[in-house]
Amino acid sequence: MKGRKRKTKEQHELSGSYDHDPQRRRPDEPDAPEGWPVMPDHADFDDTAKAKWQGTCRLMESMGTISPAYGGLLERYAISYSHYRRVLKQASKTGLVLVTNKGLSVEVKRNPFTLEAHKYNEECTKAETELGLTPASKPRVAIEGAKKSDEDDFFEGPKIANMG
């Protein structure tokens, strides 16, 4: 699908889109259940993944976007983040490149751990975007009560009354 990703009903509610244009409301969109998703309890969910899960849930709760519907995505995000941290640790021990002596020549190749780190970094970035946790995706998720004033201008900042 090309173009911008659709905002959820909650994102429209929080940003005030429906106040400005009530026809934008889609009556057929289901309501997401409220509350935190259930944290998985399996072998891949180590301490790093658990900490990432809980921190992300707290952050999303403070933004007003948490729902059990995000459980699967949060699970994959937390596990990918844990793997990312693990391979970064290994890469820092073994170096960015591997040098092998082959008789009279030397072979230099990229460390496989850095390739894995790159893969997990991409997976985490995609999940963060879906969850509204990156600077680029943050404008899609507005914080409740943080409506922009008519007096504010994006480039100039808030207007200040002339005191002189």
Phi and psi in radians as a Rosetta constraint file:
Dihedral C 1 N 2 CA 2 C 2 CIRCULARHARMONIC -1.622 0.35
Dihedral N 2 CA 2 C 2 N 3 CIRCULARHARMONIC 2.843 0.35
Dihedral C 2 N 3 CA 3 C 3 CIRCULARHARMONIC 1.592 0.35
Dihedral N 3 CA 3 C 3 N 4 CIRCULARHARMONIC -3.009 0.35
Dihedral C 3 N 4 CA 4 C 4 CIRCULARHARMONIC -1.203 0.35
Dihedral N 4 CA 4 C 4 N 5 CIRCULARHARMONIC 2.613 0.35
Dihedral C 4 N 5 CA 5 C 5 CIRCULARHARMONIC -1.308 0.35
Dihedral N 5 CA 5 C 5 N 6 CIRCULARHARMONIC 2.534 0.35
Dihedral C 5 N 6 CA 6 C 6 CIRCULARHARMONIC -1.217 0.35
Dihedral N 6 CA 6 C 6 N 7 CIRCULARHARMONIC 2.521 0.35
Dihedral C 6 N 7 CA 7 C 7 CIRCULARHARMONIC -1.429 0.35
Dihedral N 7 CA 7 C 7 N 8 CIRCULARHARMONIC 2.612 0.35
Dihedral C 7 N 8 CA 8 C 8 CIRCULARHARMONIC -1.342 0.35
Dihedral N 8 CA 8 C 8 N 9 CIRCULARHARMONIC 2.922 0.35
Dihedral C 8 N 9 CA 9 C 9 CIRCULARHARMONIC -1.057 0.35
Dihedral N 9 CA 9 C 9 N 10 CIRCULARHARMONIC -0.686 0.35
Dihedral C 9 N 10 CA 10 C 10 CIRCULARHARMONIC -1.112 0.35
Dihedral N 10 CA 10 C 10 N 11 CIRCULARHARMONIC -0.696 0.35
Dihedral C 10 N 11 CA 11 C 11 CIRCULARHARMONIC -1.130 0.35
Dihedral N 11 CA 11 C 11 N 12 CIRCULARHARMONIC -0.711 0.35
Dihedral C 11 N 12 CA 12 C 12 CIRCULARHARMONIC -1.135 0.35
Dihedral N 12 CA 12 C 12 N 13 CIRCULARHARMONIC -0.737 0.35
Dihedral C 12 N 13 CA 13 C 13 CIRCULARHARMONIC -1.048 0.35
Dihedral N 13 CA 13 C 13 N 14 CIRCULARHARMONIC -0.859 0.35
Dihedral C 13 N 14 CA 14 C 14 CIRCULARHARMONIC -1.150 0.35
Dihedral N 14 CA 14 C 14 N 15 CIRCULARHARMONIC -0.590 0.35
Dihedral C 14 N 15 CA 15 C 15 CIRCULARHARMONIC -1.482 0.35
Dihedral N 15 CA 15 C 15 N 16 CIRCULARHARMONIC -0.157 0.35
Dihedral C 15 N 16 CA 16 C 16 CIRCULARHARMONIC 1.463 0.35
Dihedral N 16 CA 16 C 16 N 17 CIRCULARHARMONIC 0.262 0.35
Dihedral C 16 N 17 CA 17 C 17 CIRCULARHARMONIC -1.040 0.35
Dihedral N 17 CA 17 C 17 N 18 CIRCULARHARMONIC -0.676 0.35
Dihedral C 17 N 18 CA 18 C 18 CIRCULARHARMONIC -1.265 0.35
Dihedral N 18 CA 18 C 18 N 19 CIRCULARHARMONIC -0.499 0.35
Dihedral C 18 N 19 CA 19 C 19 CIRCULARHARMONIC -1.149 0.35
Dihedral N 19 CA 19 C 19 N 20 CIRCULARHARMONIC -0.710 0.35
Dihedral C 19 N 20 CA 20 C 20 CIRCULARHARMONIC -1.305 0.35
Dihedral N 20 CA 20 C 20 N 21 CIRCULARHARMONIC -0.712 0.35
Dihedral C 20 N 21 CA 21 C 21 CIRCULARHARMONIC -2.450 0.35
Dihedral N 21 CA 21 C 21 N 22 CIRCULARHARMONIC 1.534 0.35
Dihedral C 21 N 22 CA 22 C 22 CIRCULARHARMONIC -1.063 0.35
Dihedral N 22 CA 22 C 22 N 23 CIRCULARHARMONIC -0.411 0.35
Dihedral C 22 N 23 CA 23 C 23 CIRCULARHARMONIC -1.218 0.35
Dihedral N 23 CA 23 C 23 N 24 CIRCULARHARMONIC -0.252 0.35
Dihedral C 23 N 24 CA 24 C 24 CIRCULARHARMONIC -1.229 0.35
Dihedral N 24 CA 24 C 24 N 25 CIRCULARHARMONIC -0.378 0.35
Dihedral C 24 N 25 CA 25 C 25 CIRCULARHARMONIC -1.121 0.35
Dihedral N 25 CA 25 C 25 N 26 CIRCULARHARMONIC 2.268 0.35
Dihedral C 25 N 26 CA 26 C 26 CIRCULARHARMONIC -1.799 0.35
Dihedral N 26 CA 26 C 26 N 27 CIRCULARHARMONIC 1.930 0.35
Dihedral C 26 N 27 CA 27 C 27 CIRCULARHARMONIC -1.190 0.35
Dihedral N 27 CA 27 C 27 N 28 CIRCULARHARMONIC -0.359 0.35
Dihedral C 27 N 28 CA 28 C 28 CIRCULARHARMONIC -1.532 0.35
Dihedral N 28 CA 28 C 28 N 29 CIRCULARHARMONIC -0.071 0.35
Dihedral C 28 N 29 CA 29 C 29 CIRCULARHARMONIC -1.334 0.35
Dihedral N 29 CA 29 C 29 N 30 CIRCULARHARMONIC 2.233 0.35
Dihedral C 29 N 30 CA 30 C 30 CIRCULARHARMONIC -1.264 0.35
Dihedral N 30 CA 30 C 30 N 31 CIRCULARHARMONIC 2.685 0.35
Dihedral C 30 N 31 CA 31 C 31 CIRCULARHARMONIC -1.428 0.35
Dihedral N 31 CA 31 C 31 N 32 CIRCULARHARMONIC 2.363 0.35
Dihedral C 31 N 32 CA 32 C 32 CIRCULARHARMONIC -1.368 0.35
Dihedral N 32 CA 32 C 32 N 33 CIRCULARHARMONIC 2.446 0.35
Dihedral C 32 N 33 CA 33 C 33 CIRCULARHARMONIC -1.153 0.35
Dihedral N 33 CA 33 C 33 N 34 CIRCULARHARMONIC 2.689 0.35
Dihedral C 33 N 34 CA 34 C 34 CIRCULARHARMONIC -1.621 0.35
Dihedral N 34 CA 34 C 34 N 35 CIRCULARHARMONIC 2.732 0.35
Dihedral C 34 N 35 CA 35 C 35 CIRCULARHARMONIC 1.893 0.35
Dihedral N 35 CA 35 C 35 N 36 CIRCULARHARMONIC 3.100 0.35
Dihedral C 35 N 36 CA 36 C 36 CIRCULARHARMONIC -1.452 0.35
Dihedral N 36 CA 36 C 36 N 37 CIRCULARHARMONIC 2.572 0.35
Dihedral C 36 N 37 CA 37 C 37 CIRCULARHARMONIC -1.228 0.35
Dihedral N 37 CA 37 C 37 N 38 CIRCULARHARMONIC 2.798 0.35
Dihedral C 37 N 38 CA 38 C 38 CIRCULARHARMONIC -1.385 0.35
Dihedral N 38 CA 38 C 38 N 39 CIRCULARHARMONIC 2.232 0.35
Dihedral C 38 N 39 CA 39 C 39 CIRCULARHARMONIC -1.227 0.35
Dihedral N 39 CA 39 C 39 N 40 CIRCULARHARMONIC 2.313 0.35
Dihedral C 39 N 40 CA 40 C 40 CIRCULARHARMONIC -1.125 0.35
Dihedral N 40 CA 40 C 40 N 41 CIRCULARHARMONIC 2.702 0.35
Dihedral C 40 N 41 CA 41 C 41 CIRCULARHARMONIC -2.282 0.35
Dihedral N 41 CA 41 C 41 N 42 CIRCULARHARMONIC 1.356 0.35
Dihedral C 41 N 42 CA 42 C 42 CIRCULARHARMONIC -2.455 0.35
Dihedral N 42 CA 42 C 42 N 43 CIRCULARHARMONIC 3.032 0.35
Dihedral C 42 N 43 CA 43 C 43 CIRCULARHARMONIC -1.061 0.35
Dihedral N 43 CA 43 C 43 N 44 CIRCULARHARMONIC -0.632 0.35
Dihedral C 43 N 44 CA 44 C 44 CIRCULARHARMONIC -1.236 0.35
Dihedral N 44 CA 44 C 44 N 45 CIRCULARHARMONIC -0.252 0.35
Dihedral C 44 N 45 CA 45 C 45 CIRCULARHARMONIC -1.600 0.35
Dihedral N 45 CA 45 C 45 N 46 CIRCULARHARMONIC 1.409 0.35
Dihedral C 45 N 46 CA 46 C 46 CIRCULARHARMONIC -1.432 0.35
Dihedral N 46 CA 46 C 46 N 47 CIRCULARHARMONIC -3.049 0.35
Dihedral C 46 N 47 CA 47 C 47 CIRCULARHARMONIC -1.074 0.35
Dihedral N 47 CA 47 C 47 N 48 CIRCULARHARMONIC -0.671 0.35
Dihedral C 47 N 48 CA 48 C 48 CIRCULARHARMONIC -1.133 0.35
Dihedral N 48 CA 48 C 48 N 49 CIRCULARHARMONIC -0.760 0.35
Dihedral C 48 N 49 CA 49 C 49 CIRCULARHARMONIC -1.129 0.35
Dihedral N 49 CA 49 C 49 N 50 CIRCULARHARMONIC -0.711 0.35
Dihedral C 49 N 50 CA 50 C 50 CIRCULARHARMONIC -1.106 0.35
Dihedral N 50 CA 50 C 50 N 51 CIRCULARHARMONIC -0.754 0.35
Dihedral C 50 N 51 CA 51 C 51 CIRCULARHARMONIC -1.119 0.35
Dihedral N 51 CA 51 C 51 N 52 CIRCULARHARMONIC -0.711 0.35
Dihedral C 51 N 52 CA 52 C 52 CIRCULARHARMONIC -1.138 0.35
Dihedral N 52 CA 52 C 52 N 53 CIRCULARHARMONIC -0.744 0.35
Dihedral C 52 N 53 CA 53 C 53 CIRCULARHARMONIC -0.988 0.35
Dihedral N 53 CA 53 C 53 N 54 CIRCULARHARMONIC -0.926 0.35
Dihedral C 53 N 54 CA 54 C 54 CIRCULARHARMONIC -1.136 0.35
Dihedral N 54 CA 54 C 54 N 55 CIRCULARHARMONIC -0.731 0.35
Dihedral C 54 N 55 CA 55 C 55 CIRCULARHARMONIC -1.118 0.35
Dihedral N 55 CA 55 C 55 N 56 CIRCULARHARMONIC -0.722 0.35
Dihedral C 55 N 56 CA 56 C 56 CIRCULARHARMONIC -1.186 0.35
Dihedral N 56 CA 56 C 56 N 57 CIRCULARHARMONIC -0.710 0.35
Dihedral C 56 N 57 CA 57 C 57 CIRCULARHARMONIC -1.093 0.35
Dihedral N 57 CA 57 C 57 N 58 CIRCULARHARMONIC -0.742 0.35
Dihedral C 57 N 58 CA 58 C 58 CIRCULARHARMONIC -1.090 0.35
Dihedral N 58 CA 58 C 58 N 59 CIRCULARHARMONIC -0.746 0.35
Dihedral C 58 N 59 CA 59 C 59 CIRCULARHARMONIC -1.097 0.35
Dihedral N 59 CA 59 C 59 N 60 CIRCULARHARMONIC -0.824 0.35
Dihedral C 59 N 60 CA 60 C 60 CIRCULARHARMONIC -1.133 0.35
Dihedral N 60 CA 60 C 60 N 61 CIRCULARHARMONIC -0.601 0.35
Dihedral C 60 N 61 CA 61 C 61 CIRCULARHARMONIC -1.122 0.35
Dihedral N 61 CA 61 C 61 N 62 CIRCULARHARMONIC -0.729 0.35
Dihedral C 61 N 62 CA 62 C 62 CIRCULARHARMONIC -1.172 0.35
Dihedral N 62 CA 62 C 62 N 63 CIRCULARHARMONIC -0.451 0.35
Dihedral C 62 N 63 CA 63 C 63 CIRCULARHARMONIC -1.504 0.35
Dihedral N 63 CA 63 C 63 N 64 CIRCULARHARMONIC -0.189 0.35
Dihedral C 63 N 64 CA 64 C 64 CIRCULARHARMONIC 1.381 0.35
Dihedral N 64 CA 64 C 64 N 65 CIRCULARHARMONIC 0.444 0.35
Dihedral C 64 N 65 CA 65 C 65 CIRCULARHARMONIC -2.092 0.35
Dihedral N 65 CA 65 C 65 N 66 CIRCULARHARMONIC 0.109 0.35
Dihedral C 65 N 66 CA 66 C 66 CIRCULARHARMONIC -1.319 0.35
Dihedral N 66 CA 66 C 66 N 67 CIRCULARHARMONIC 2.496 0.35
Dihedral C 66 N 67 CA 67 C 67 CIRCULARHARMONIC -2.810 0.35
Dihedral N 67 CA 67 C 67 N 68 CIRCULARHARMONIC 2.581 0.35
Dihedral C 67 N 68 CA 68 C 68 CIRCULARHARMONIC -1.034 0.35
Dihedral N 68 CA 68 C 68 N 69 CIRCULARHARMONIC -0.348 0.35
Dihedral C 68 N 69 CA 69 C 69 CIRCULARHARMONIC -1.114 0.35
Dihedral N 69 CA 69 C 69 N 70 CIRCULARHARMONIC -0.344 0.35
Dihedral C 69 N 70 CA 70 C 70 CIRCULARHARMONIC -1.557 0.35
Dihedral N 70 CA 70 C 70 N 71 CIRCULARHARMONIC 0.107 0.35
Dihedral C 70 N 71 CA 71 C 71 CIRCULARHARMONIC -0.959 0.35
Dihedral N 71 CA 71 C 71 N 72 CIRCULARHARMONIC -0.877 0.35
Dihedral C 71 N 72 CA 72 C 72 CIRCULARHARMONIC -1.102 0.35
Dihedral N 72 CA 72 C 72 N 73 CIRCULARHARMONIC -0.769 0.35
Dihedral C 72 N 73 CA 73 C 73 CIRCULARHARMONIC -1.150 0.35
Dihedral N 73 CA 73 C 73 N 74 CIRCULARHARMONIC -0.742 0.35
Dihedral C 73 N 74 CA 74 C 74 CIRCULARHARMONIC -1.101 0.35
Dihedral N 74 CA 74 C 74 N 75 CIRCULARHARMONIC -0.665 0.35
Dihedral C 74 N 75 CA 75 C 75 CIRCULARHARMONIC -1.087 0.35
Dihedral N 75 CA 75 C 75 N 76 CIRCULARHARMONIC -0.868 0.35
Dihedral C 75 N 76 CA 76 C 76 CIRCULARHARMONIC -1.107 0.35
Dihedral N 76 CA 76 C 76 N 77 CIRCULARHARMONIC -0.659 0.35
Dihedral C 76 N 77 CA 77 C 77 CIRCULARHARMONIC -1.119 0.35
Dihedral N 77 CA 77 C 77 N 78 CIRCULARHARMONIC -0.831 0.35
Dihedral C 77 N 78 CA 78 C 78 CIRCULARHARMONIC -1.123 0.35
Dihedral N 78 CA 78 C 78 N 79 CIRCULARHARMONIC -0.716 0.35
Dihedral C 78 N 79 CA 79 C 79 CIRCULARHARMONIC -1.182 0.35
Dihedral N 79 CA 79 C 79 N 80 CIRCULARHARMONIC -0.758 0.35
Dihedral C 79 N 80 CA 80 C 80 CIRCULARHARMONIC -1.072 0.35
Dihedral N 80 CA 80 C 80 N 81 CIRCULARHARMONIC -0.701 0.35
Dihedral C 80 N 81 CA 81 C 81 CIRCULARHARMONIC -1.117 0.35
Dihedral N 81 CA 81 C 81 N 82 CIRCULARHARMONIC -0.739 0.35
Dihedral C 81 N 82 CA 82 C 82 CIRCULARHARMONIC -1.084 0.35
Dihedral N 82 CA 82 C 82 N 83 CIRCULARHARMONIC -0.782 0.35
Dihedral C 82 N 83 CA 83 C 83 CIRCULARHARMONIC -1.108 0.35
Dihedral N 83 CA 83 C 83 N 84 CIRCULARHARMONIC -0.700 0.35
Dihedral C 83 N 84 CA 84 C 84 CIRCULARHARMONIC -1.013 0.35
Dihedral N 84 CA 84 C 84 N 85 CIRCULARHARMONIC -0.842 0.35
Dihedral C 84 N 85 CA 85 C 85 CIRCULARHARMONIC -1.091 0.35
Dihedral N 85 CA 85 C 85 N 86 CIRCULARHARMONIC -0.682 0.35
Dihedral C 85 N 86 CA 86 C 86 CIRCULARHARMONIC -1.144 0.35
Dihedral N 86 CA 86 C 86 N 87 CIRCULARHARMONIC -0.788 0.35
Dihedral C 86 N 87 CA 87 C 87 CIRCULARHARMONIC -1.276 0.35
Dihedral N 87 CA 87 C 87 N 88 CIRCULARHARMONIC -0.518 0.35
Dihedral C 87 N 88 CA 88 C 88 CIRCULARHARMONIC -1.099 0.35
Dihedral N 88 CA 88 C 88 N 89 CIRCULARHARMONIC -0.697 0.35
Dihedral C 88 N 89 CA 89 C 89 CIRCULARHARMONIC -1.093 0.35
Dihedral N 89 CA 89 C 89 N 90 CIRCULARHARMONIC -0.771 0.35
Dihedral C 89 N 90 CA 90 C 90 CIRCULARHARMONIC -1.142 0.35
Dihedral N 90 CA 90 C 90 N 91 CIRCULARHARMONIC -0.713 0.35
Dihedral C 90 N 91 CA 91 C 91 CIRCULARHARMONIC -1.119 0.35
Dihedral N 91 CA 91 C 91 N 92 CIRCULARHARMONIC -0.630 0.35
Dihedral C 91 N 92 CA 92 C 92 CIRCULARHARMONIC -1.211 0.35
Dihedral N 92 CA 92 C 92 N 93 CIRCULARHARMONIC -0.486 0.35
Dihedral C 92 N 93 CA 93 C 93 CIRCULARHARMONIC -1.325 0.35
Dihedral N 93 CA 93 C 93 N 94 CIRCULARHARMONIC -0.696 0.35
Dihedral C 93 N 94 CA 94 C 94 CIRCULARHARMONIC -1.717 0.35
Dihedral N 94 CA 94 C 94 N 95 CIRCULARHARMONIC -0.196 0.35
Dihedral C 94 N 95 CA 95 C 95 CIRCULARHARMONIC 1.656 0.35
Dihedral N 95 CA 95 C 95 N 96 CIRCULARHARMONIC 2.872 0.35
Dihedral C 95 N 96 CA 96 C 96 CIRCULARHARMONIC -1.306 0.35
Dihedral N 96 CA 96 C 96 N 97 CIRCULARHARMONIC -0.524 0.35
Dihedral C 96 N 97 CA 97 C 97 CIRCULARHARMONIC -2.211 0.35
Dihedral N 97 CA 97 C 97 N 98 CIRCULARHARMONIC 2.687 0.35
Dihedral C 97 N 98 CA 98 C 98 CIRCULARHARMONIC -1.938 0.35
Dihedral N 98 CA 98 C 98 N 99 CIRCULARHARMONIC 2.262 0.35
Dihedral C 98 N 99 CA 99 C 99 CIRCULARHARMONIC -1.949 0.35
Dihedral N 99 CA 99 C 99 N 100 CIRCULARHARMONIC 2.172 0.35
Dihedral C 99 N 100 CA 100 C 100 CIRCULARHARMONIC -2.154 0.35
Dihedral N 100 CA 100 C 100 N 101 CIRCULARHARMONIC 2.260 0.35
Dihedral C 100 N 101 CA 101 C 101 CIRCULARHARMONIC -1.418 0.35
Dihedral N 101 CA 101 C 101 N 102 CIRCULARHARMONIC 2.228 0.35
Dihedral C 101 N 102 CA 102 C 102 CIRCULARHARMONIC -2.165 0.35
Dihedral N 102 CA 102 C 102 N 103 CIRCULARHARMONIC 1.356 0.35
Dihedral C 102 N 103 CA 103 C 103 CIRCULARHARMONIC 1.198 0.35
Dihedral N 103 CA 103 C 103 N 104 CIRCULARHARMONIC -1.987 0.35
Dihedral C 103 N 104 CA 104 C 104 CIRCULARHARMONIC -1.550 0.35
Dihedral N 104 CA 104 C 104 N 105 CIRCULARHARMONIC -0.142 0.35
Dihedral C 104 N 105 CA 105 C 105 CIRCULARHARMONIC -2.035 0.35
Dihedral N 105 CA 105 C 105 N 106 CIRCULARHARMONIC 2.913 0.35
Dihedral C 105 N 106 CA 106 C 106 CIRCULARHARMONIC -2.134 0.35
Dihedral N 106 CA 106 C 106 N 107 CIRCULARHARMONIC 2.278 0.35
Dihedral C 106 N 107 CA 107 C 107 CIRCULARHARMONIC -1.808 0.35
Dihedral N 107 CA 107 C 107 N 108 CIRCULARHARMONIC 2.236 0.35
Dihedral C 107 N 108 CA 108 C 108 CIRCULARHARMONIC -2.042 0.35
Dihedral N 108 CA 108 C 108 N 109 CIRCULARHARMONIC 2.184 0.35
Dihedral C 108 N 109 CA 109 C 109 CIRCULARHARMONIC -2.439 0.35
Dihedral N 109 CA 109 C 109 N 110 CIRCULARHARMONIC 2.770 0.35
Dihedral C 109 N 110 CA 110 C 110 CIRCULARHARMONIC -1.188 0.35
Dihedral N 110 CA 110 C 110 N 111 CIRCULARHARMONIC 2.444 0.35
Dihedral C 110 N 111 CA 111 C 111 CIRCULARHARMONIC -1.147 0.35
Dihedral N 111 CA 111 C 111 N 112 CIRCULARHARMONIC 2.229 0.35
Dihedral C 111 N 112 CA 112 C 112 CIRCULARHARMONIC -1.021 0.35
Dihedral N 112 CA 112 C 112 N 113 CIRCULARHARMONIC -0.482 0.35
Dihedral C 112 N 113 CA 113 C 113 CIRCULARHARMONIC -1.143 0.35
Dihedral N 113 CA 113 C 113 N 114 CIRCULARHARMONIC -0.566 0.35
Dihedral C 113 N 114 CA 114 C 114 CIRCULARHARMONIC -1.228 0.35
Dihedral N 114 CA 114 C 114 N 115 CIRCULARHARMONIC -0.582 0.35
Dihedral C 114 N 115 CA 115 C 115 CIRCULARHARMONIC -1.141 0.35
Dihedral N 115 CA 115 C 115 N 116 CIRCULARHARMONIC -0.740 0.35
Dihedral C 115 N 116 CA 116 C 116 CIRCULARHARMONIC -1.138 0.35
Dihedral N 116 CA 116 C 116 N 117 CIRCULARHARMONIC -0.709 0.35
Dihedral C 116 N 117 CA 117 C 117 CIRCULARHARMONIC -1.043 0.35
Dihedral N 117 CA 117 C 117 N 118 CIRCULARHARMONIC -0.732 0.35
Dihedral C 117 N 118 CA 118 C 118 CIRCULARHARMONIC -1.066 0.35
Dihedral N 118 CA 118 C 118 N 119 CIRCULARHARMONIC -0.762 0.35
Dihedral C 118 N 119 CA 119 C 119 CIRCULARHARMONIC -1.087 0.35
Dihedral N 119 CA 119 C 119 N 120 CIRCULARHARMONIC -0.830 0.35
Dihedral C 119 N 120 CA 120 C 120 CIRCULARHARMONIC -1.188 0.35
Dihedral N 120 CA 120 C 120 N 121 CIRCULARHARMONIC -0.579 0.35
Dihedral C 120 N 121 CA 121 C 121 CIRCULARHARMONIC -1.070 0.35
Dihedral N 121 CA 121 C 121 N 122 CIRCULARHARMONIC -0.771 0.35
Dihedral C 121 N 122 CA 122 C 122 CIRCULARHARMONIC -1.105 0.35
Dihedral N 122 CA 122 C 122 N 123 CIRCULARHARMONIC -0.735 0.35
Dihedral C 122 N 123 CA 123 C 123 CIRCULARHARMONIC -1.089 0.35
Dihedral N 123 CA 123 C 123 N 124 CIRCULARHARMONIC -0.744 0.35
Dihedral C 123 N 124 CA 124 C 124 CIRCULARHARMONIC -1.130 0.35
Dihedral N 124 CA 124 C 124 N 125 CIRCULARHARMONIC -0.747 0.35
Dihedral C 124 N 125 CA 125 C 125 CIRCULARHARMONIC -1.090 0.35
Dihedral N 125 CA 125 C 125 N 126 CIRCULARHARMONIC -0.731 0.35
Dihedral C 125 N 126 CA 126 C 126 CIRCULARHARMONIC -1.101 0.35
Dihedral N 126 CA 126 C 126 N 127 CIRCULARHARMONIC -0.754 0.35
Dihedral C 126 N 127 CA 127 C 127 CIRCULARHARMONIC -1.158 0.35
Dihedral N 127 CA 127 C 127 N 128 CIRCULARHARMONIC -0.729 0.35
Dihedral C 127 N 128 CA 128 C 128 CIRCULARHARMONIC -1.063 0.35
Dihedral N 128 CA 128 C 128 N 129 CIRCULARHARMONIC -0.658 0.35
Dihedral C 128 N 129 CA 129 C 129 CIRCULARHARMONIC -1.141 0.35
Dihedral N 129 CA 129 C 129 N 130 CIRCULARHARMONIC -0.784 0.35
Dihedral C 129 N 130 CA 130 C 130 CIRCULARHARMONIC -1.095 0.35
Dihedral N 130 CA 130 C 130 N 131 CIRCULARHARMONIC -0.589 0.35
Dihedral C 130 N 131 CA 131 C 131 CIRCULARHARMONIC -1.506 0.35
Dihedral N 131 CA 131 C 131 N 132 CIRCULARHARMONIC -0.066 0.35
Dihedral C 131 N 132 CA 132 C 132 CIRCULARHARMONIC 1.348 0.35
Dihedral N 132 CA 132 C 132 N 133 CIRCULARHARMONIC 0.551 0.35
Dihedral C 132 N 133 CA 133 C 133 CIRCULARHARMONIC -1.870 0.35
Dihedral N 133 CA 133 C 133 N 134 CIRCULARHARMONIC 0.067 0.35
Dihedral C 133 N 134 CA 134 C 134 CIRCULARHARMONIC -1.833 0.35
Dihedral N 134 CA 134 C 134 N 135 CIRCULARHARMONIC 2.767 0.35
Dihedral C 134 N 135 CA 135 C 135 CIRCULARHARMONIC -0.997 0.35
Dihedral N 135 CA 135 C 135 N 136 CIRCULARHARMONIC -0.643 0.35
Dihedral C 135 N 136 CA 136 C 136 CIRCULARHARMONIC -1.246 0.35
Dihedral N 136 CA 136 C 136 N 137 CIRCULARHARMONIC -0.582 0.35
Dihedral C 136 N 137 CA 137 C 137 CIRCULARHARMONIC -1.605 0.35
Dihedral N 137 CA 137 C 137 N 138 CIRCULARHARMONIC -0.211 0.35
Dihedral C 137 N 138 CA 138 C 138 CIRCULARHARMONIC -1.016 0.35
Dihedral N 138 CA 138 C 138 N 139 CIRCULARHARMONIC -0.710 0.35
Dihedral C 138 N 139 CA 139 C 139 CIRCULARHARMONIC -1.070 0.35
Dihedral N 139 CA 139 C 139 N 140 CIRCULARHARMONIC -0.371 0.35
Dihedral C 139 N 140 CA 140 C 140 CIRCULARHARMONIC -1.267 0.35
Dihedral N 140 CA 140 C 140 N 141 CIRCULARHARMONIC -0.361 0.35
Dihedral C 140 N 141 CA 141 C 141 CIRCULARHARMONIC -2.057 0.35
Dihedral N 141 CA 141 C 141 N 142 CIRCULARHARMONIC 1.906 0.35
Dihedral C 141 N 142 CA 142 C 142 CIRCULARHARMONIC -1.636 0.35
Dihedral N 142 CA 142 C 142 N 143 CIRCULARHARMONIC 2.539 0.35
Dihedral C 142 N 143 CA 143 C 143 CIRCULARHARMONIC -1.458 0.35
Dihedral N 143 CA 143 C 143 N 144 CIRCULARHARMONIC 2.393 0.35
Dihedral C 143 N 144 CA 144 C 144 CIRCULARHARMONIC -1.015 0.35
Dihedral N 144 CA 144 C 144 N 145 CIRCULARHARMONIC 2.319 0.35
Dihedral C 144 N 145 CA 145 C 145 CIRCULARHARMONIC 1.463 0.35
Dihedral N 145 CA 145 C 145 N 146 CIRCULARHARMONIC 0.032 0.35
Dihedral C 145 N 146 CA 146 C 146 CIRCULARHARMONIC -1.868 0.35
Dihedral N 146 CA 146 C 146 N 147 CIRCULARHARMONIC 0.835 0.35
Dihedral C 146 N 147 CA 147 C 147 CIRCULARHARMONIC -1.246 0.35
Dihedral N 147 CA 147 C 147 N 148 CIRCULARHARMONIC 2.518 0.35
Dihedral C 147 N 148 CA 148 C 148 CIRCULARHARMONIC -1.295 0.35
Dihedral N 148 CA 148 C 148 N 149 CIRCULARHARMONIC 2.388 0.35
Dihedral C 148 N 149 CA 149 C 149 CIRCULARHARMONIC -1.335 0.35
Dihedral N 149 CA 149 C 149 N 150 CIRCULARHARMONIC 2.583 0.35
Dihedral C 149 N 150 CA 150 C 150 CIRCULARHARMONIC -1.122 0.35
Dihedral N 150 CA 150 C 150 N 151 CIRCULARHARMONIC -0.396 0.35
Dihedral C 150 N 151 CA 151 C 151 CIRCULARHARMONIC -1.396 0.35
Dihedral N 151 CA 151 C 151 N 152 CIRCULARHARMONIC -0.292 0.35
Dihedral C 151 N 152 CA 152 C 152 CIRCULARHARMONIC -1.463 0.35
Dihedral N 152 CA 152 C 152 N 153 CIRCULARHARMONIC 2.457 0.35
Dihedral C 152 N 153 CA 153 C 153 CIRCULARHARMONIC -2.086 0.35
Dihedral N 153 CA 153 C 153 N 154 CIRCULARHARMONIC 2.346 0.35
Dihedral C 153 N 154 CA 154 C 154 CIRCULARHARMONIC -0.970 0.35
Dihedral N 154 CA 154 C 154 N 155 CIRCULARHARMONIC -0.766 0.35
Dihedral C 154 N 155 CA 155 C 155 CIRCULARHARMONIC -1.516 0.35
Dihedral N 155 CA 155 C 155 N 156 CIRCULARHARMONIC -0.498 0.35
Dihedral C 155 N 156 CA 156 C 156 CIRCULARHARMONIC -1.753 0.35
Dihedral N 156 CA 156 C 156 N 157 CIRCULARHARMONIC -0.245 0.35
Dihedral C 156 N 157 CA 157 C 157 CIRCULARHARMONIC 1.466 0.35
Dihedral N 157 CA 157 C 157 N 158 CIRCULARHARMONIC -2.990 0.35
Dihedral C 157 N 158 CA 158 C 158 CIRCULARHARMONIC -1.170 0.35
Dihedral N 158 CA 158 C 158 N 159 CIRCULARHARMONIC 2.511 0.35
Dihedral C 158 N 159 CA 159 C 159 CIRCULARHARMONIC -1.398 0.35
Dihedral N 159 CA 159 C 159 N 160 CIRCULARHARMONIC 2.397 0.35
Dihedral C 159 N 160 CA 160 C 160 CIRCULARHARMONIC -1.959 0.35
Dihedral N 160 CA 160 C 160 N 161 CIRCULARHARMONIC 2.339 0.35
Dihedral C 160 N 161 CA 161 C 161 CIRCULARHARMONIC -1.117 0.35
Dihedral N 161 CA 161 C 161 N 162 CIRCULARHARMONIC 2.492 0.35
Dihedral C 161 N 162 CA 162 C 162 CIRCULARHARMONIC -1.297 0.35
Dihedral N 162 CA 162 C 162 N 163 CIRCULARHARMONIC 2.080 0.35
Dihedral C 162 N 163 CA 163 C 163 CIRCULARHARMONIC -1.597 0.35
Dihedral N 163 CA 163 C 163 N 164 CIRCULARHARMONIC -0.119 0.35
